[in-house]
Amino acid sequence: MKKINIKYNKNPKVQILLATYNGEKFLREQLDSIVNQEYRLWELLIHDDGSFDNTISILNEYQNNYPKKVNLLNDQKIFSSASRNFFHLIENRSKKANLYSFCDQDDIWHRNKLDLIIERYNSKEAQKPVLIYSDLSLIDASGKLLAKSHDKLINFQKSFITKENSLYYNPVPGCAMTINSALADKISYCKYMVMHDWWILLSAVHFKTTLIYIKFPLLKYRQHSENVLGYKKI
C-alpha cells in the first residue's frame, strides 16, 4: 500500500469572527483578552449590527491601535439578528485563514485559548472538516465565578455529541467553537435555523466532521440580563 504523506500547517492563521450589538459594557475586556493571546497568528473581523451606544467608538479605537490585527467590516448592514450577523461574518471571512473562531462581545478568553486550539488542530488532517470546541466557565456581570464547568452543569453532554441527540439540543455555545476552512466552505445560512451555533453543529454532524473536544474551560462565559442566550435560558 502506498504511504500517503499528510502535510500539516504548524502555524495556521486564525480569523476571529466577532458579532457586536450595544456591547460597550463588556467589550473592552473581551477585546483585551484577544489582543493578549499567546498565539499571535490571528486577525479579528468584526461586524456590528446597528449599535447605538459606544460600541462603534470602542471598535474604532482598537482598529486604530491594532490596524494589522483588527478589522471592522463597516458596510452599514443591519440584521437585528445575532445569527444572521455571524453568518455575515462567515460569508465575508478571509479565505487565507485556516481556522475561524467565533467570539461573543461579553466573554473573556484565556490567554492560551488559541494556543491549545492550534495544538489540537495540528493533530488532524486539515483538508477534512474539523470542529474544535471547549468547555467554559460561567461568570456573572461583575466577573464573579458562577460555575467552573459548563459541561458539568449539562451532565457532560459535550463528550457525547451524536447525529441523533444534536437534533434536540446544542451543548456547545458558539463562543466555544472553532471551525476549519474545509467546514466553513460547506456551511451556509438557513432562515429556518434556531441559532447559528446549533446550525453549525448540525451541519458539522451532517458533513461527518471531525469533532474535537477540549475538556477544560478556554473562556469565561458571561451571564447577564442582556444575553441573547445563556445557560439560564437554555
VOVO-897561 format. One record per atom (N, C-alpha, C, CB): residue in one letter; x, y, z. Coordinates in steps of 0.02 Angstrom, whole numbers, padded with zeros to 5 digits, always signed. Glycine has a CB too. Example, Ala and Ser with C-alpha at 12.3 -4.5 7.8 and 13.67 -1.06 7.14 Angstrom:
2
A+00660-00284+00390;A+00615-00225+00390;A+00660-00165+00390;A+00565-00224+00452;S+00642-00112+00354;S+00684-00053+00357;S+00645+00002+00394;S+00704-00030+00286;
***
This chain:
234
M+00042-00060+00000;M+00000+00000+00000;M+00044+00062+00000;M-00048+00000+00061;K+00027+00110-00043;K+00066+00171-00048;K+00053+00215+00012;K+00049+00208-00113;K+00107+00240+00042;K+00101+00284+00100;K+00082+00355+00078;K+00166+00284+00141;I+00032+00382+00111;I+00010+00450+00095;I+00040+00498+00146;I-00068+00455+00095;N+00076+00547+00121;N+00106+00597+00165;N+00058+00655+00175;N+00173+00621+00136;I+00037+00666+00236;I-00009+00720+00251;I+00032+00779+00278;I-00063+00697+00303;K+00024+00837+00247;K+00060+00896+00269;K+00017+00937+00317;K+00082+00939+00208;Y+00046+00954+00373;Y+00012+00994+00422;Y+00041+01065+00424;Y+00016+00961+00492;N-00002+01112+00435;N+00019+01181+00443;N+00028+01194+00518;N-00033+01231+00412;K+00090+01196+00540;K+00103+01202+00612;K+00091+01273+00638;K+00175+01182+00626;N+00083+01320+00593;N+00070+01389+00613;N+00010+01416+00574;N+00132+01434+00601;P-00048+01386+00584;P-00107+01407+00546;P-00130+01477+00566;P-00164+01357+00557;K-00161+01510+00518;K-00187+01577+00530;K-00259+01572+00555;K-00183+01620+00466;V-00274+01608+00608;V-00340+01607+00638;V-00375+01674+00624;V-00336+01593+00714;Q-00436+01671+00600;Q-00477+01731+00596;Q-00532+01726+00648;Q-00506+01741+00524;I-00534+01774+00692;I-00584+01777+00745;I-00643+01817+00720;I-00555+01808+00811;L-00703+01789+00725;L-00763+01822+00700;L-00805+01846+00758;L-00805+01773+00656;L-00809+01912+00765;L-00843+01944+00822;L-00904+01983+00798;L-00795+01990+00859;A-00963+01963+00822;A-01025+01998+00808;A-01043+02042+00868;A-01083+01948+00792;T-01056+02107+00855;T-01071+02152+00910;T-01138+02187+00903;T-01016+02205+00915;Y-01165+02206+00960;Y-01226+02247+00963;Y-01233+02276+01033;Y-01290+02205+00944;N-01227+02341+01039;N-01232+02376+01104;N-01191+02341+01158;N-01306+02380+01125;G-01128+02331+01143;G-01086+02292+01189;G-01037+02332+01230;G-01048+02242+01151;E-01048+02397+01237;E-00999+02440+01268;E-00979+02418+01339;E-01025+02510+01271;K-01024+02388+01375;K-01012+02373+01446;K-00956+02323+01457;K-01075+02346+01478;F-00952+02272+01414;F-00902+02219+01423;F-00852+02212+01366;F-00938+02153+01432;L-00860+02252+01314;L-00823+02242+01252;L-00748+02250+01261;L-00847+02290+01200;R-00726+02300+01297;R-00654+02312+01305;R-00620+02251+01338;R-00642+02375+01348;E-00653+02222+01387;E-00623+02165+01421;E-00615+02106+01374;E-00666+02144+01481;Q-00663+02096+01330;Q-00658+02043+01281;Q-00603+02058+01230;Q-00725+02033+01245;L-00601+02118+01204;L-00551+02137+01155;L-00481+02132+01184;L-00564+02208+01129;D-00473+02152+01246;D-00407+02147+01278;D-00385+02074+01285;D-00408+02180+01348;S-00433+02029+01299;S-00416+01958+01306;S-00395+01928+01239;S-00475+01920+01335;I-00420+01956+01184;I-00399+01934+01117;I-00330+01962+01100;I-00450+01956+01064;V-00321+02026+01111;V-00257+02059+01096;V-00200+02026+01135;V-00261+02133+01114;N-00214+02000+01194;N-00163+01970+01236;N-00155+01895+01227;N-00178+01985+01308;Q-00182+01867+01175;Q-00173+01796+01162;Q-00099+01778+01153;Q-00213+01775+01100;E-00079+01722+01181;E-00010+01699+01173;E+00005+01680+01101;E+00003+01638+01219;Y-00043+01650+01067;Y-00035+01634+00996;Y-00047+01698+00956;Y-00084+01577+00973;R+00000+01716+00912;R-00002+01782+00881;R-00027+01783+00809;R+00065+01811+00883;L-00035+01725+00776;L-00055+01725+00706;L-00132+01726+00700;L-00027+01663+00670;W-00160+01782+00721;W-00232+01791+00718;W-00248+01860+00691;W-00264+01781+00787;E-00308+01866+00665;E-00336+01931+00648;E-00409+01930+00668;E-00328+01947+00571;L-00436+01988+00682;L-00504+01995+00708;L-00548+02030+00657;L-00504+02032+00775;L-00602+01998+00637;L-00651+02028+00592;L-00715+02040+00632;L-00665+01982+00530;I-00739+02102+00630;I-00797+02121+00671;I-00852+02150+00626;I-00776+02173+00724;H-00913+02132+00641;H-00970+02166+00610;H-01020+02185+00663;H-01004+02120+00556;D-01039+02249+00663;D-01087+02274+00711;D-01156+02275+00681;D-01067+02345+00735;D-01206+02259+00723;D-01275+02252+00699;D-01319+02312+00719;D-01306+02187+00727;G-01291+02372+00710;G-01330+02432+00721;G-01329+02459+00792;G-01399+02419+00702;S-01273+02455+00826;S-01267+02479+00894;S-01281+02555+00898;S-01198+02464+00923;F-01312+02576+00952;F-01324+02648+00963;F-01292+02672+01029;F-01399+02663+00963;D-01249+02629+01058;D-01210+02651+01117;D-01139+02667+01093;D-01210+02595+01173;N-01089+02658+01135;N-01020+02674+01116;N-00981+02616+01086;N-00984+02699+01176;T-01017+02564+01065;T-00983+02505+01036;T-00939+02524+00976;T-01034+02454+01015;I-00965+02561+00929;I-00927+02578+00869;I-00866+02620+00886;I-00971+02617+00819;S-00873+02665+00933;S-00816+02706+00955;S-00761+02663+00984;S-00838+02757+01007;I-00779+02613+01024;I-00730+02567+01053;I-00697+02526+00998;I-00764+02521+01105;L-00736+02500+00952;L-00709+02460+00897;L-00661+02500+00854;L-00765+02431+00854;N-00679+02562+00839;N-00634+02606+00800;N-00569+02619+00837;N-00669+02672+00785;E-00572+02625+00902;E-00513+02636+00942;E-00465+02577+00936;E-00531+02647+01016;Y-00491+02516+00942;Y-00448+02457+00937;Y-00423+02447+00866;Y-00486+02395+00961;Q-00464+02463+00817;Q-00443+02458+00747;Q-00386+02507+00734;Q-00501+02470+00699;N-00390+02566+00762;N-00337+02616+00753;N-00273+02595+00790;N-00360+02684+00778;N-00282+02565+00848;N-00224+02544+00888;N-00190+02481+00861;N-00244+02533+00960;Y-00229+02438+00828;Y-00203+02375+00802;Y-00225+02366+00729;Y-00227+02314+00845;P-00202+02410+00685;P-00227+02410+00615;P-00212+02346+00576;P-00197+02468+00579;K-00161+02310+00596;K-00144+02248+00560;K-00179+02187+00589;K-00069+02237+00562;K-00214+02196+00645;K-00245+02140+00678;K-00322+02146+00682;K-00218+02134+00748;V-00348+02206+00687;V-00419+02217+00697;V-00450+02251+00637;V-00432+02259+00761;N-00503+02220+00610;N-00536+02247+00550;N-00611+02250+00562;N-00520+02203+00488;L-00639+02309+00560;L-00711+02319+00567;L-00743+02320+00498;L-00727+02384+00606;L-00787+02272+00486;L-00823+02268+00422;L-00879+02320+00423;L-00851+02195+00410;N-00865+02377+00395;N-00909+02435+00400;N-00950+02443+00337;N-00869+02499+00415;D-01001+02400+00328;D-01042+02402+00268;D-01112+02428+00280;D-01046+02333+00237;Q-01126+02450+00341;Q-01190+02481+00360;Q-01249+02432+00358;Q-01204+02539+00315;K-01235+02367+00353;K-01290+02318+00352;K-01314+02304+00422;K-01267+02253+00317;I-01380+02302+00430;I-01410+02288+00495;I-01458+02228+00487;I-01448+02350+00523;F-01449+02178+00530;F-01489+02117+00525;F-01538+02109+00583;F-01444+02057+00522;S-01524+02142+00639;S-01564+02133+00700;S-01567+02060+00720;S-01635+02161+00691;S-01512+02026+00710;S-01509+01953+00723;S-01436+01934+00735;S-01540+01912+00665;A-01421+01906+00793;A-01353+01883+00807;A-01333+01827+00758;A-01347+01858+00879;S-01380+01782+00744;S-01364+01726+00699;S-01348+01750+00629;S-01423+01677+00697;R-01389+01796+00604;R-01376+01822+00536;R-01312+01862+00535;R-01435+01866+00513;N-01297+01897+00589;N-01236+01935+00593;N-01175+01889+00590;N-01234+01977+00657;F-01177+01834+00626;F-01121+01787+00625;F-01113+01756+00556;F-01131+01731+00677;F-01168+01739+00523;F-01161+01711+00456;F-01137+01762+00405;F-01228+01681+00433;H-01152+01825+00417;H-01125+01878+00375;H-01049+01880+00382;H-01155+01947+00394;L-01025+01870+00442;L-00953+01866+00453;L-00922+01805+00419;L-00937+01864+00528;I-00957+01749+00423;I-00932+01688+00388;I-00928+01701+00313;I-00979+01628+00403;E-00979+01733+00286;E-00981+01747+00214;E-00926+01795+00193;E-01048+01776+00195;N-00903+01838+00239;N-00852+01887+00224;N-00784+01869+00253;N-00873+01955+00249;R-00775+01806+00272;R-00713+01784+00302;R-00655+01788+00253;R-00721+01712+00328;S-00595+01790+00280;S-00535+01788+00239;S-00522+01717+00217;S-00475+01817+00277;K-00514+01707+00153;K-00501+01640+00128;K-00429+01619+00139;K-00518+01636+00054;K-00389+01665+00165;K-00319+01649+00181;K-00312+01617+00250;K-00277+01711+00178;A-00365+01620+00290;A-00362+01591+00357;A-00372+01516+00354;A-00414+01624+00402;N-00345+01482+00403;N-00353+01409+00409;N-00408+01391+00458;N-00288+01377+00431;L-00417+01434+00508;L-00466+01421+00561;L-00507+01484+00575;L-00431+01398+00626;Y-00569+01473+00597;Y-00613+01529+00614;Y-00643+01517+00683;Y-00670+01537+00560;S-00630+01564+00729;S-00655+01558+00797;S-00711+01609+00807;S-00598+01569+00849;F-00768+01585+00832;F-00825+01630+00844;F-00816+01662+00913;F-00892+01591+00840;C-00836+01725+00916;C-00822+01764+00976;C-00882+01807+00995;C-00760+01807+00966;D-00903+01804+01058;D-00955+01848+01083;D-00923+01911+01111;D-00997+01812+01138;Q-00963+01964+01118;Q-00936+02028+01139;Q-00927+02036+01214;Q-00982+02082+01115;D-00953+01989+01253;D-00955+01999+01325;D-00918+01946+01366;D-01025+02002+01348;D-00880+01902+01333;D-00844+01850+01368;D-00772+01871+01379;D-00846+01784+01328;I-00732+01826+01408;I-00661+01838+01419;I-00623+01774+01399;I-00646+01857+01494;W-00577+01781+01352;W-00538+01723+01330;W-00477+01714+01375;W-00515+01732+01257;H-00461+01651+01391;H-00398+01637+01425;H-00340+01649+01376;H-00397+01565+01453;R-00284+01669+01403;R-00227+01687+01360;R-00203+01631+01315;R-00169+01710+01403;N-00213+01569+01336;N-00188+01512+01297;N-00244+01480+01255;N-00158+01460+01343;K-00300+01513+01248;K-00356+01484+01211;K-00336+01463+01140;K-00415+01534+01207;L-00309+01508+01102;L-00290+01492+01033;L-00232+01443+01031;L-00271+01555+00995;D-00185+01449+01077;D-00128+01402+01080;D-00153+01330+01085;D-00083+01419+01139;L-00200+01318+01129;L-00224+01250+01140;L-00266+01225+01082;L-00264+01246+01205;I-00303+01271+01051;I-00342+01252+00991;I-00295+01232+00935;I-00387+01311+00969;I-00242+01271+00925;I-00194+01255+00872;I-00160+01188+00885;I-00141+01311+00867;E-00144+01176+00947;E-00111+01112+00966;E-00155+01053+00946;E-00097+01110+01042;R-00219+01058+00960;R-00265+01003+00942;R-00277+01000+00866;R-00331+01011+00979;Y-00282+01057+00836;Y-00294+01060+00763;Y-00236+01028+00725;Y-00303+01133+00740;N-00175+01039+00747;N-00117+01013+00712;N-00110+00937+00717;N-00055+01045+00739;S-00153+00906+00756;S-00152+00833+00761;S-00199+00801+00710;S-00171+00811+00831;K-00234+00842+00670;K-00283+00815+00623;K-00266+00836+00552;K-00353+00839+00641;E-00296+00802+00505;E-00287+00819+00434;E-00328+00880+00417;E-00306+00759+00389;A-00295+00932+00394;A-00328+00997+00384;A-00375+00998+00325;A-00275+01050+00375;Q-00369+00950+00280;Q-00411+00950+00220;Q-00482+00927+00233;Q-00380+00908+00166;K-00494+00896+00290;K-00560+00872+00307;K-00594+00920+00355;K-00556+00801+00338;P-00661+00923+00355;P-00696+00969+00401;P-00681+00953+00474;P-00772+00965+00389;V-00666+01005+00512;V-00649+00998+00583;V-00687+01051+00623;V-00573+01005+00594;L-00716+01029+00679;L-00746+01075+00727;L-00713+01062+00795;L-00824+01065+00732;I-00681+01114+00822;I-00649+01110+00887;I-00691+01151+00936;I-00575+01135+00884;Y-00705+01122+00994;Y-00744+01159+01044;Y-00717+01141+01113;Y-00820+01143+01038;S-00732+01184+01161;S-00704+01175+01227;S-00758+01183+01280;S-00647+01224+01240;D-00739+01166+01341;D-00780+01182+01398;D-00771+01257+01413;D-00762+01138+01461;L-00812+01284+01456;L-00806+01354+01476;L-00832+01362+01546;L-00844+01400+01427;S-00807+01412+01581;S-00832+01428+01647;S-00884+01483+01640;S-00775+01448+01695;L-00926+01490+01691;L-00978+01541+01690;L-00963+01595+01741;L-01047+01510+01703;I-00970+01658+01720;I-00961+01715+01765;I-01022+01760+01761;I-00897+01755+01747;D-01031+01802+01812;D-01087+01849+01811;D-01065+01915+01781;D-01116+01859+01881;A-01108+01965+01784;A-01093+02030+01753;A-01031+02063+01782;A-01152+02076+01760;S-01017+02050+01845;S-00959+02081+01878;S-00896+02040+01871;S-00974+02093+01951;G-00901+01981+01839;G-00843+01938+01830;G-00836+01885+01883;G-00782+01978+01828;K-00884+01881+01930;K-00882+01831+01983;K-00897+01762+01954;K-00931+01848+02039;L-00858+01712+01976;L-00867+01644+01951;L-00933+01615+01975;L-00809+01600+01974;L-00973+01590+01928;L-01036+01557+01943;L-01029+01481+01941;L-01090+01580+01895;A-00990+01457+01894;A-00979+01384+01887;A-00913+01373+01850;A-01039+01351+01848;K-00875+01324+01873;K-00810+01310+01843;K-00817+01275+01776;K-00769+01268+01890;S-00871+01236+01768;S-00878+01196+01708;S-00950+01198+01682;S-00856+01124+01721;H-00958+01223+01623;H-01023+01221+01589;H-01043+01149+01574;H-01023+01264+01525;D-00993+01110+01554;D-01007+01040+01537;D-01035+01001+01596;D-00943+01006+01512;K-01009+01014+01656;K-01034+00981+01716;K-01107+01000+01728;K-00992+00999+01777;L-01124+01062+01715;L-01193+01086+01726;L-01243+01052+01679;L-01197+01161+01716;I-01219+01032+01621;I-01264+00999+01572;I-01251+00924+01569;I-01256+01031+01502;N-01226+00897+01624;N-01216+00824+01631;N-01168+00796+01579;N-01282+00789+01625;F-01116+00833+01565;F-01061+00811+01522;F-01083+00790+01452;F-01025+00753+01555;Q-01132+00826+01425;Q-01157+00809+01359;Q-01110+00828+01302;Q-01223+00844+01348;K-01061+00870+01316;K-01014+00890+01263;K-00973+00831+01237;K-00968+00945+01288;S-00964+00781+01279;S-00923+00723+01260;S-00961+00671+01220;S-00894+00691+01322;F-01027+00680+01213;F-01067+00628+01182;F-01114+00657+01128;F-01109+00591+01235;I-01085+00696+01083;I-01124+00725+01029;I-01132+00674+00973;I-01090+00790+01002;T-01194+00662+00955;T-01210+00616+00901;T-01259+00650+00853;T-01241+00550+00928;K-01269+00620+00796;K-01315+00646+00747;K-01386+00649+00776;K-01314+00604+00683;E-01402+00600+00818;E-01470+00596+00845;E-01481+00648+00900;E-01482+00526+00874;N-01436+00652+00950;N-01451+00698+01004;N-01440+00771+00986;N-01408+00682+01064;S-01400+00784+00933;S-01391+00854+00912;S-01453+00883+00880;S-01332+00858+00864;L-01500+00840+00861;L-01563+00864+00833;L-01608+00896+00886;L-01601+00806+00800;Y-01596+00879+00949;Y-01640+00902+01003;Y-01609+00956+01046;Y-01660+00844+01045;Y-01542+00959+01047;Y-01510+01005+01094;Y-01439+01020+01072;Y-01511+00975+01165;N-01418+01082+01081;N-01349+01101+01066;N-01311+01114+01131;N-01348+01164+01020;P-01263+01072+01148;P-01224+01081+01209;P-01163+01127+01201;P-01202+01015+01236;V-01154+01154+01141;V-01093+01192+01126;V-01110+01265+01107;V-01052+01158+01070;P-01101+01313+01152;P-01111+01383+01133;P-01062+01403+01078;P-01102+01429+01195;G-01085+01448+01035;G-01043+01468+00979;G-00977+01498+01000;G-01080+01518+00937;C-00975+01531+01057;C-00913+01563+01080;C-00859+01512+01097;C-00927+01606+01141;A-00877+01449+01102;A-00828+01396+01116;A-00810+01357+01053;A-00856+01348+01168;M-00834+01380+00994;M-00824+01344+00931;M-00768+01374+00889;M-00888+01343+00891;T-00729+01330+00858;T-00682+01349+00805;T-00690+01299+00749;T-00608+01352+00832;I-00695+01323+00688;I-00702+01279+00630;I-00644+01291+00582;I-00770+01290+00595;N-00628+01240+00543;N-00576+01249+00493;N-00607+01271+00426;N-00535+01185+00484;S-00564+01288+00379;S-00588+01314+00315;S-00629+01263+00277;S-00529+01338+00273;A-00612+01199+00284;A-00649+01147+00248;A-00722+01145+00271;A-00617+01079+00259;L-00735+01155+00336;L-00803+01157+00360;L-00837+01223+00344;L-00805+01144+00436;A-00799+01278+00349;A-00827+01344+00333;A-00853+01346+00261;A-00775+01399+00344;D-00818+01311+00217;D-00839+01310+00146;D-00904+01272+00135;D-00784+01279+00104;K-00923+01230+00183;K-00982+01188+00174;K-01046+01217+00206;K-00968+01121+00202;I-01038+01259+00256;I-01097+01283+00292;I-01124+01347+00260;I-01081+01296+00366;S-01189+01357+00267;S-01221+01417+00239;S-01281+01436+00282;S-01242+01406+00165;Y-01302+01497+00276;Y-01357+01523+00316;Y-01422+01488+00297;Y-01365+01599+00306;C-01464+01476+00347;C-01530+01447+00337;C-01580+01488+00377;C-01532+01370+00358;K-01631+01514+00344;K-01679+01557+00378;K-01722+01520+00429;K-01724+01591+00327;Y-01720+01455+00428;Y-01760+01415+00475;Y-01722+01394+00537;Y-01786+01353+00439;M-01658+01409+00540;M-01618+01387+00598;M-01639+01424+00661;M-01543+01397+00584;V-01628+01390+00718;V-01645+01421+00783;V-01590+01470+00802;V-01653+01366+00837;M-01527+01448+00803;M-01469+01491+00816;M-01410+01467+00774;M-01451+01490+00892;H-01365+01512+00761;H-01309+01498+00716;H-01266+01440+00742;H-01266+01559+00706;D-01254+01439+00809;D-01209+01387+00835;D-01240+01317+00830;D-01192+01403+00907;W-01305+01313+00843;W-01338+01248+00836;W-01338+01225+00763;W-01411+01253+00862;W-01349+01272+00717;W-01349+01255+00646;W-01279+01233+00623;W-01373+01315+00604;I-01228+01266+00649;I-01159+01246+00633;I-01146+01175+00657;I-01109+01296+00663;L-01167+01160+00719;L-01158+01092+00744;L-01196+01041+00702;L-01180+01088+00818;L-01258+01056+00685;L-01297+01010+00644;L-01264+01000+00576;L-01369+01037+00635;S-01239+01054+00547;S-01205+01049+00482;S-01142+01008+00489;S-01188+01119+00455;A-01105+01018+00543;A-01044+00981+00554;A-01057+00906+00558;A-01009+01005+00618;V-01108+00887+00596;V-01126+00817+00603;V-01148+00789+00536;V-01182+00808+00655;H-01187+00828+00499;H-01211+00805+00433;H-01153+00791+00385;H-01257+00858+00402;F-01102+00834+00388;F-01045+00826+00342;F-00991+00780+00371;F-01015+00894+00327;K-01007+00743+00423;K-00962+00694+00453;K-00896+00727+00473;K-00949+00636+00405;T-00903+00782+00506;T-00846+00822+00528;T-00810+00789+00587;T-00868+00893+00547;T-00745+00798+00590;T-00706+00777+00648;T-00720+00825+00705;T-00630+00773+00632;L-00748+00800+00760;L-00763+00841+00818;L-00708+00832+00870;L-00833+00823+00848;I-00679+00887+00892;I-00625+00885+00942;I-00647+00924+01003;I-00559+00913+00912;Y-00652+00891+01059;Y-00673+00923+01121;Y-00614+00933+01167;Y-00728+00882+01156;I-00602+00996+01187;I-00551+01013+01237;I-00586+01016+01304;I-00515+01081+01220;K-00570+00971+01349;K-00610+00960+01409;K-00594+01005+01468;K-00601+00889+01430;F-00572+01065+01454;F-00566+01114+01508;F-00581+01183+01481;F-00494+01112+01539;P-00601+01229+01524;P-00625+01295+01501;P-00570+01336+01467;P-00653+01334+01560;L-00588+01364+01409;L-00542+01409+01374;L-00567+01480+01374;L-00532+01385+01302;L-00626+01491+01404;L-00651+01559+01410;L-00700+01564+01468;L-00685+01580+01344;K-00712+01625+01488;K-00762+01640+01538;K-00825+01665+01503;K-00736+01693+01590;Y-00879+01629+01512;Y-00942+01639+01477;Y-00987+01681+01521;Y-00977+01570+01459;R-00996+01744+01502;R-01030+01791+01546;R-01106+01785+01542;R-01008+01862+01531;Q-01137+01781+01600;Q-01209+01778+01606;Q-01235+01845+01635;Q-01232+01718+01650;H-01278+01877+01596;H-01306+01941+01620;H-01373+01953+01587;H-01257+02000+01605;S-01406+02006+01606;S-01476+02017+01584;S-01483+02031+01510;S-01504+02074+01623;E-01428+02052+01476;E-01433+02068+01405;E-01413+02010+01360;E-01391+02128+01389;N-01397+01952+01388;N-01379+01895+01345;N-01434+01879+01295;N-01364+01833+01388;V-01413+01866+01232;V-01462+01840+01184;V-01482+01770+01205;V-01433+01840+01112;L-01431+01729+01223;L-01442+01663+01252;L-01393+01655+01309;L-01435+01605+01199;G-01408+01613+01356;G-01363+01599+01411;G-01384+01534+01444;G-01363+01656+01462;Y-01343+01512+01491;Y-01358+01447+01523;Y-01427+01446+01554;Y-01307+01432+01577;K-01447+01500+01587;K-01512+01501+01621;K-01570+01503+01573;K-01515+01559+01668;K-01555+01519+01510;K-01609+01524+01461;K-01612+01464+01414;K-01601+01588+01420;I-01567+01417+01424;I-01566+01358+01381;I-01627+01314+01394;I-01500+01317+01390;
***
